[in-house]
């Protein structure tokens, strides 16, 4: 009886294409990034009045771009493993935390040299920067989580956190093209906060949306 039941349950099974999960994640990333890039002109330029290329070409622009894409790339490394029931890879998340701490240390050293001047920390957009990063990251996060619903993560919360880190990092990289702030301390504080809040949002949504 048991063998017959097993045979009936497995008779219609089809082999899964090689690296199917990774391909779906990459497709979601492409679609989500396209949507995220569209959000830039719509929200940041038309509604907020933030022109494209606000700090293009200076060294701080490249620092912001490298930092945020580094965080997003670590999220991209974590998502495939955390989307499976038999893997639990969190070292990219720990490395992302270490990268944020390193940026904060470098930023603080520079802030000390400026005699703790508040404009170095606050710039002109500190109160809106994290929220605009969340808005810019939202399309990518939505597409990614919708695709990940078909997966079976061992921890839906951690999988959602990784998706939020990926989305927040690349969303913040998109936002960097519209941001004219030139302080390392500003980036280390407010960019990191925007990415962290996006990761937290992903964890909260993933806890319920990615359960199986």
ChimeraX commands (.cxc) that place a marker at each C-alpha (Angstrom):
marker #1 position 0.00,0.00,0.00 radius 0.5
marker #1 position 2.77,2.41,0.94 radius 0.5
marker #1 position 4.76,1.66,-2.20 radius 0.5
marker #1 position 1.67,2.07,-4.37 radius 0.5
marker #1 position 0.96,5.46,-2.75 radius 0.5
marker #1 position 4.54,6.60,-3.34 radius 0.5
marker #1 position 4.35,5.46,-6.97 radius 0.5
marker #1 position 1.10,7.39,-7.49 radius 0.5
marker #1 position 2.52,10.56,-5.92 radius 0.5
marker #1 position 5.72,10.44,-7.96 radius 0.5
marker #1 position 4.37,9.25,-11.29 radius 0.5
marker #1 position 3.77,12.78,-12.63 radius 0.5
marker #1 position 6.93,14.35,-11.29 radius 0.5
marker #1 position 9.07,16.19,-13.83 radius 0.5
marker #1 position 12.74,17.05,-13.38 radius 0.5
marker #1 position 13.46,20.64,-12.44 radius 0.5
marker #1 position 15.73,22.49,-14.89 radius 0.5
marker #1 position 19.26,23.09,-13.70 radius 0.5
marker #1 position 19.57,26.22,-11.50 radius 0.5
marker #1 position 15.89,27.05,-12.01 radius 0.5
marker #1 position 15.73,28.95,-8.71 radius 0.5
marker #1 position 18.69,31.17,-9.58 radius 0.5
marker #1 position 17.26,31.90,-13.03 radius 0.5
marker #1 position 13.97,33.03,-11.51 radius 0.5
marker #1 position 15.80,35.27,-9.07 radius 0.5
marker #1 position 17.85,36.84,-11.86 radius 0.5
marker #1 position 14.70,37.38,-13.93 radius 0.5
marker #1 position 13.01,39.02,-10.94 radius 0.5
marker #1 position 16.10,41.17,-10.43 radius 0.5
marker #1 position 16.03,42.34,-14.04 radius 0.5
marker #1 position 12.31,43.16,-13.97 radius 0.5
marker #1 position 12.53,44.75,-10.52 radius 0.5
marker #1 position 15.54,46.88,-11.42 radius 0.5
marker #1 position 13.77,48.10,-14.55 radius 0.5
marker #1 position 10.79,49.10,-12.41 radius 0.5
marker #1 position 13.07,50.67,-9.81 radius 0.5
marker #1 position 14.86,52.73,-12.46 radius 0.5
marker #1 position 11.47,53.97,-13.68 radius 0.5
marker #1 position 10.57,55.07,-10.15 radius 0.5
marker #1 position 13.56,57.45,-10.13 radius 0.5
marker #1 position 12.29,59.90,-12.76 radius 0.5
marker #1 position 8.70,59.53,-11.59 radius 0.5
marker #1 position 9.16,60.08,-7.85 radius 0.5
marker #1 position 12.51,61.77,-7.40 radius 0.5
marker #1 position 12.51,64.07,-10.43 radius 0.5
marker #1 position 8.88,64.90,-11.12 radius 0.5
marker #1 position 7.38,64.78,-7.62 radius 0.5
marker #1 position 10.30,65.62,-5.33 radius 0.5
marker #1 position 12.17,67.86,-7.75 radius 0.5
marker #1 position 15.46,65.96,-7.43 radius 0.5
marker #1 position 17.29,66.13,-10.80 radius 0.5
marker #1 position 19.18,63.17,-12.25 radius 0.5
marker #1 position 22.92,63.30,-11.70 radius 0.5
marker #1 position 22.87,65.52,-8.62 radius 0.5
marker #1 position 26.43,64.56,-7.63 radius 0.5
marker #1 position 27.57,62.82,-10.81 radius 0.5
marker #1 position 31.30,62.43,-11.29 radius 0.5
marker #1 position 32.68,63.37,-7.88 radius 0.5
marker #1 position 34.43,60.86,-5.62 radius 0.5
marker #1 position 31.57,60.71,-3.14 radius 0.5
marker #1 position 29.16,59.66,-5.87 radius 0.5
marker #1 position 31.34,56.65,-6.66 radius 0.5
marker #1 position 31.67,55.87,-2.95 radius 0.5
marker #1 position 27.89,55.85,-2.56 radius 0.5
marker #1 position 27.46,53.75,-5.69 radius 0.5
marker #1 position 30.11,51.22,-4.64 radius 0.5
marker #1 position 28.81,51.00,-1.07 radius 0.5
marker #1 position 25.17,50.48,-2.00 radius 0.5
marker #1 position 25.90,48.03,-4.81 radius 0.5
marker #1 position 28.13,46.11,-2.41 radius 0.5
marker #1 position 25.23,45.76,0.02 radius 0.5
marker #1 position 22.87,44.77,-2.78 radius 0.5
marker #1 position 25.33,42.19,-4.12 radius 0.5
marker #1 position 25.66,40.59,-0.68 radius 0.5
marker #1 position 21.88,40.34,-0.57 radius 0.5
marker #1 position 21.96,38.72,-4.01 radius 0.5
marker #1 position 24.41,36.11,-2.70 radius 0.5
marker #1 position 22.21,35.37,0.33 radius 0.5
marker #1 position 18.82,35.13,-1.40 radius 0.5
marker #1 position 19.29,31.86,-3.36 radius 0.5
marker #1 position 20.60,29.92,-0.36 radius 0.5
marker #1 position 18.04,31.30,2.08 radius 0.5
marker #1 position 15.26,30.49,-0.41 radius 0.5
marker #1 position 15.92,26.75,-0.09 radius 0.5
marker #1 position 14.71,24.45,2.70 radius 0.5
marker #1 position 18.08,22.75,3.09 radius 0.5
marker #1 position 20.44,25.75,3.20 radius 0.5
marker #1 position 20.98,28.57,5.67 radius 0.5
marker #1 position 23.73,30.90,4.49 radius 0.5
marker #1 position 23.89,34.06,6.60 radius 0.5
marker #1 position 27.52,35.09,6.16 radius 0.5
marker #1 position 26.59,37.62,3.42 radius 0.5
marker #1 position 24.22,39.29,5.89 radius 0.5
marker #1 position 26.95,39.42,8.53 radius 0.5
marker #1 position 29.39,40.82,5.97 radius 0.5
marker #1 position 26.84,43.49,5.01 radius 0.5
marker #1 position 26.60,44.49,8.67 radius 0.5
marker #1 position 30.38,44.66,8.89 radius 0.5
marker #1 position 30.49,46.82,5.75 radius 0.5
marker #1 position 27.97,49.22,7.28 radius 0.5
marker #1 position 29.98,49.43,10.50 radius 0.5
marker #1 position 33.16,50.10,8.51 radius 0.5
marker #1 position 31.45,52.90,6.58 radius 0.5
marker #1 position 30.23,54.38,9.86 radius 0.5
marker #1 position 33.75,54.29,11.34 radius 0.5
marker #1 position 35.25,56.00,8.28 radius 0.5
marker #1 position 32.45,58.54,8.28 radius 0.5
marker #1 position 32.87,59.26,11.99 radius 0.5
marker #1 position 36.62,59.85,11.57 radius 0.5
marker #1 position 35.90,62.40,8.87 radius 0.5
marker #1 position 33.18,64.00,10.98 radius 0.5
marker #1 position 35.62,64.36,13.87 radius 0.5
marker #1 position 38.00,66.27,11.62 radius 0.5
marker #1 position 35.20,68.72,10.81 radius 0.5
marker #1 position 34.70,69.47,14.55 radius 0.5
marker #1 position 31.42,67.54,14.59 radius 0.5
marker #1 position 29.74,70.01,12.23 radius 0.5
marker #1 position 26.05,69.11,11.93 radius 0.5
marker #1 position 25.83,69.86,8.18 radius 0.5
marker #1 position 28.32,67.05,7.61 radius 0.5
marker #1 position 25.92,64.61,9.27 radius 0.5
marker #1 position 22.57,66.03,8.24 radius 0.5
marker #1 position 23.31,67.56,4.84 radius 0.5
marker #1 position 20.16,69.03,3.37 radius 0.5
marker #1 position 18.14,65.84,2.91 radius 0.5
marker #1 position 18.68,63.65,5.98 radius 0.5
marker #1 position 15.00,63.62,6.92 radius 0.5
marker #1 position 13.86,62.33,3.52 radius 0.5
marker #1 position 16.81,60.25,2.34 radius 0.5
marker #1 position 15.93,56.91,4.06 radius 0.5
marker #1 position 12.28,57.13,3.04 radius 0.5
marker #1 position 13.11,57.92,-0.58 radius 0.5
marker #1 position 15.44,54.93,-0.64 radius 0.5
marker #1 position 12.57,52.73,0.58 radius 0.5
marker #1 position 10.27,54.12,-2.11 radius 0.5
marker #1 position 12.92,53.61,-4.79 radius 0.5
marker #1 position 13.55,50.04,-3.58 radius 0.5
marker #1 position 9.88,49.06,-3.30 radius 0.5
marker #1 position 9.31,47.88,-6.90 radius 0.5
marker #1 position 12.29,45.53,-6.80 radius 0.5
marker #1 position 11.29,44.20,-3.39 radius 0.5
marker #1 position 7.71,43.57,-4.55 radius 0.5
marker #1 position 8.80,41.67,-7.67 radius 0.5
marker #1 position 11.40,39.65,-5.77 radius 0.5
marker #1 position 9.06,38.59,-2.97 radius 0.5
marker #1 position 6.34,37.64,-5.45 radius 0.5
marker #1 position 8.78,35.29,-7.20 radius 0.5
marker #1 position 10.10,33.92,-3.90 radius 0.5
marker #1 position 6.58,32.84,-2.90 radius 0.5
marker #1 position 7.13,29.76,-5.08 radius 0.5
marker #1 position 10.24,28.79,-3.11 radius 0.5
marker #1 position 10.50,26.94,0.21 radius 0.5
marker #1 position 12.88,28.87,2.50 radius 0.5
marker #1 position 13.99,27.32,5.75 radius 0.5
marker #1 position 13.36,30.70,7.40 radius 0.5
marker #1 position 10.85,32.98,5.63 radius 0.5
marker #1 position 11.95,35.89,7.82 radius 0.5
marker #1 position 15.62,35.55,6.90 radius 0.5
marker #1 position 14.78,35.04,3.23 radius 0.5
marker #1 position 12.71,38.21,3.33 radius 0.5
marker #1 position 15.54,40.03,5.07 radius 0.5
marker #1 position 17.96,39.01,2.32 radius 0.5
marker #1 position 15.47,40.14,-0.32 radius 0.5
marker #1 position 15.15,43.46,1.48 radius 0.5
marker #1 position 18.93,43.87,1.61 radius 0.5
marker #1 position 19.21,43.13,-2.10 radius 0.5
marker #1 position 16.38,45.56,-2.94 radius 0.5
marker #1 position 17.56,48.24,-0.53 radius 0.5
marker #1 position 21.13,48.13,-1.82 radius 0.5
marker #1 position 20.25,48.42,-5.49 radius 0.5
marker #1 position 17.44,50.86,-4.76 radius 0.5
marker #1 position 19.87,53.08,-2.86 radius 0.5
marker #1 position 22.31,52.82,-5.78 radius 0.5
marker #1 position 19.57,54.17,-8.03 radius 0.5
marker #1 position 18.85,56.94,-5.54 radius 0.5
marker #1 position 22.55,57.91,-5.54 radius 0.5
marker #1 position 22.13,59.26,-9.07 radius 0.5
marker #1 position 19.70,61.86,-7.69 radius 0.5
marker #1 position 21.47,62.67,-4.42 radius 0.5
marker #1 position 23.75,65.68,-4.21 radius 0.5
marker #1 position 25.11,64.98,-0.71 radius 0.5
marker #1 position 28.91,64.71,-0.54 radius 0.5
marker #1 position 29.60,63.61,3.04 radius 0.5
marker #1 position 30.82,60.12,3.96 radius 0.5
marker #1 position 29.08,60.48,7.34 radius 0.5
marker #1 position 25.81,61.27,5.59 radius 0.5
marker #1 position 26.12,58.16,3.43 radius 0.5
marker #1 position 27.15,55.92,6.33 radius 0.5
marker #1 position 24.20,57.09,8.43 radius 0.5
marker #1 position 21.24,57.80,6.18 radius 0.5
marker #1 position 21.93,55.49,3.26 radius 0.5
marker #1 position 22.58,52.65,5.70 radius 0.5
marker #1 position 19.35,53.46,7.52 radius 0.5
marker #1 position 17.38,53.41,4.27 radius 0.5
marker #1 position 18.82,50.03,3.29 radius 0.5
marker #1 position 18.31,48.64,6.82 radius 0.5
marker #1 position 14.66,49.74,6.89 radius 0.5
marker #1 position 14.09,48.13,3.50 radius 0.5
marker #1 position 15.69,44.91,4.78 radius 0.5
marker #1 position 13.47,45.05,7.87 radius 0.5
marker #1 position 10.41,45.58,5.68 radius 0.5
marker #1 position 11.41,42.55,3.63 radius 0.5
marker #1 position 11.82,40.47,6.79 radius 0.5
marker #1 position 8.38,41.47,8.11 radius 0.5
marker #1 position 6.62,40.79,4.81 radius 0.5
marker #1 position 8.61,37.62,4.19 radius 0.5
marker #1 position 7.68,36.21,7.58 radius 0.5
marker #1 position 4.05,35.91,6.40 radius 0.5
marker #1 position 4.27,35.91,2.61 radius 0.5
marker #1 position 6.99,33.28,2.21 radius 0.5
marker #1 position 5.62,30.69,4.64 radius 0.5
marker #1 position 4.95,27.26,3.16 radius 0.5
marker link #1:1,2 radius 0.2
marker link #1:2,3 radius 0.2
marker link #1:3,4 radius 0.2
marker link #1:4,5 radius 0.2
marker link #1:5,6 radius 0.2
marker link #1:6,7 radius 0.2
marker link #1:7,8 radius 0.2
marker link #1:8,9 radius 0.2
marker link #1:9,10 radius 0.2
marker link #1:10,11 radius 0.2
marker link #1:11,12 radius 0.2
marker link #1:12,13 radius 0.2
marker link #1:13,14 radius 0.2
marker link #1:14,15 radius 0.2
marker link #1:15,16 radius 0.2
marker link #1:16,17 radius 0.2
marker link #1:17,18 radius 0.2
marker link #1:18,19 radius 0.2
marker link #1:19,20 radius 0.2
marker link #1:20,21 radius 0.2
marker link #1:21,22 radius 0.2
marker link #1:22,23 radius 0.2
marker link #1:23,24 radius 0.2
marker link #1:24,25 radius 0.2
marker link #1:25,26 radius 0.2
marker link #1:26,27 radius 0.2
marker link #1:27,28 radius 0.2
marker link #1:28,29 radius 0.2
marker link #1:29,30 radius 0.2
marker link #1:30,31 radius 0.2
marker link #1:31,32 radius 0.2
marker link #1:32,33 radius 0.2
marker link #1:33,34 radius 0.2
marker link #1:34,35 radius 0.2
marker link #1:35,36 radius 0.2
marker link #1:36,37 radius 0.2
marker link #1:37,38 radius 0.2
marker link #1:38,39 radius 0.2
marker link #1:39,40 radius 0.2
marker link #1:40,41 radius 0.2
marker link #1:41,42 radius 0.2
marker link #1:42,43 radius 0.2
marker link #1:43,44 radius 0.2
marker link #1:44,45 radius 0.2
marker link #1:45,46 radius 0.2
marker link #1:46,47 radius 0.2
marker link #1:47,48 radius 0.2
marker link #1:48,49 radius 0.2
marker link #1:49,50 radius 0.2
marker link #1:50,51 radius 0.2
marker link #1:51,52 radius 0.2
marker link #1:52,53 radius 0.2
marker link #1:53,54 radius 0.2
marker link #1:54,55 radius 0.2
marker link #1:55,56 radius 0.2
marker link #1:56,57 radius 0.2
marker link #1:57,58 radius 0.2
marker link #1:58,59 radius 0.2
marker link #1:59,60 radius 0.2
marker link #1:60,61 radius 0.2
marker link #1:61,62 radius 0.2
marker link #1:62,63 radius 0.2
marker link #1:63,64 radius 0.2
marker link #1:64,65 radius 0.2
marker link #1:65,66 radius 0.2
marker link #1:66,67 radius 0.2
marker link #1:67,68 radius 0.2
marker link #1:68,69 radius 0.2
marker link #1:69,70 radius 0.2
marker link #1:70,71 radius 0.2
marker link #1:71,72 radius 0.2
marker link #1:72,73 radius 0.2
marker link #1:73,74 radius 0.2
marker link #1:74,75 radius 0.2
marker link #1:75,76 radius 0.2
marker link #1:76,77 radius 0.2
marker link #1:77,78 radius 0.2
marker link #1:78,79 radius 0.2
marker link #1:79,80 radius 0.2
marker link #1:80,81 radius 0.2
marker link #1:81,82 radius 0.2
marker link #1:82,83 radius 0.2
marker link #1:83,84 radius 0.2
marker link #1:84,85 radius 0.2
marker link #1:85,86 radius 0.2
marker link #1:86,87 radius 0.2
marker link #1:87,88 radius 0.2
marker link #1:88,89 radius 0.2
marker link #1:89,90 radius 0.2
marker link #1:90,91 radius 0.2
marker link #1:91,92 radius 0.2
marker link #1:92,93 radius 0.2
marker link #1:93,94 radius 0.2
marker link #1:94,95 radius 0.2
marker link #1:95,96 radius 0.2
marker link #1:96,97 radius 0.2
marker link #1:97,98 radius 0.2
marker link #1:98,99 radius 0.2
marker link #1:99,100 radius 0.2
marker link #1:100,101 radius 0.2
marker link #1:101,102 radius 0.2
marker link #1:102,103 radius 0.2
marker link #1:103,104 radius 0.2
marker link #1:104,105 radius 0.2
marker link #1:105,106 radius 0.2
marker link #1:106,107 radius 0.2
marker link #1:107,108 radius 0.2
marker link #1:108,109 radius 0.2
marker link #1:109,110 radius 0.2
marker link #1:110,111 radius 0.2
marker link #1:111,112 radius 0.2
marker link #1:112,113 radius 0.2
marker link #1:113,114 radius 0.2
marker link #1:114,115 radius 0.2
marker link #1:115,116 radius 0.2
marker link #1:116,117 radius 0.2
marker link #1:117,118 radius 0.2
marker link #1:118,119 radius 0.2
marker link #1:119,120 radius 0.2
marker link #1:120,121 radius 0.2
marker link #1:121,122 radius 0.2
marker link #1:122,123 radius 0.2
marker link #1:123,124 radius 0.2
marker link #1:124,125 radius 0.2
marker link #1:125,126 radius 0.2
marker link #1:126,127 radius 0.2
marker link #1:127,128 radius 0.2
marker link #1:128,129 radius 0.2
marker link #1:129,130 radius 0.2
marker link #1:130,131 radius 0.2
marker link #1:131,132 radius 0.2
marker link #1:132,133 radius 0.2
marker link #1:133,134 radius 0.2
marker link #1:134,135 radius 0.2
marker link #1:135,136 radius 0.2
marker link #1:136,137 radius 0.2
marker link #1:137,138 radius 0.2
marker link #1:138,139 radius 0.2
marker link #1:139,140 radius 0.2
marker link #1:140,141 radius 0.2
marker link #1:141,142 radius 0.2
marker link #1:142,143 radius 0.2
marker link #1:143,144 radius 0.2
marker link #1:144,145 radius 0.2
marker link #1:145,146 radius 0.2
marker link #1:146,147 radius 0.2
marker link #1:147,148 radius 0.2
marker link #1:148,149 radius 0.2
marker link #1:149,150 radius 0.2
marker link #1:150,151 radius 0.2
marker link #1:151,152 radius 0.2
marker link #1:152,153 radius 0.2
marker link #1:153,154 radius 0.2
marker link #1:154,155 radius 0.2
marker link #1:155,156 radius 0.2
marker link #1:156,157 radius 0.2
marker link #1:157,158 radius 0.2
marker link #1:158,159 radius 0.2
marker link #1:159,160 radius 0.2
marker link #1:160,161 radius 0.2
marker link #1:161,162 radius 0.2
marker link #1:162,163 radius 0.2
marker link #1:163,164 radius 0.2
marker link #1:164,165 radius 0.2
marker link #1:165,166 radius 0.2
marker link #1:166,167 radius 0.2
marker link #1:167,168 radius 0.2
marker link #1:168,169 radius 0.2
marker link #1:169,170 radius 0.2
marker link #1:170,171 radius 0.2
marker link #1:171,172 radius 0.2
marker link #1:172,173 radius 0.2
marker link #1:173,174 radius 0.2
marker link #1:174,175 radius 0.2
marker link #1:175,176 radius 0.2
marker link #1:176,177 radius 0.2
marker link #1:177,178 radius 0.2
marker link #1:178,179 radius 0.2
marker link #1:179,180 radius 0.2
marker link #1:180,181 radius 0.2
marker link #1:181,182 radius 0.2
marker link #1:182,183 radius 0.2
marker link #1:183,184 radius 0.2
marker link #1:184,185 radius 0.2
marker link #1:185,186 radius 0.2
marker link #1:186,187 radius 0.2
marker link #1:187,188 radius 0.2
marker link #1:188,189 radius 0.2
marker link #1:189,190 radius 0.2
marker link #1:190,191 radius 0.2
marker link #1:191,192 radius 0.2
marker link #1:192,193 radius 0.2
marker link #1:193,194 radius 0.2
marker link #1:194,195 radius 0.2
marker link #1:195,196 radius 0.2
marker link #1:196,197 radius 0.2
marker link #1:197,198 radius 0.2
marker link #1:198,199 radius 0.2
marker link #1:199,200 radius 0.2
marker link #1:200,201 radius 0.2
marker link #1:201,202 radius 0.2
marker link #1:202,203 radius 0.2
marker link #1:203,204 radius 0.2
marker link #1:204,205 radius 0.2
marker link #1:205,206 radius 0.2
marker link #1:206,207 radius 0.2
marker link #1:207,208 radius 0.2
marker link #1:208,209 radius 0.2
marker link #1:209,210 radius 0.2
marker link #1:210,211 radius 0.2
marker link #1:211,212 radius 0.2
view
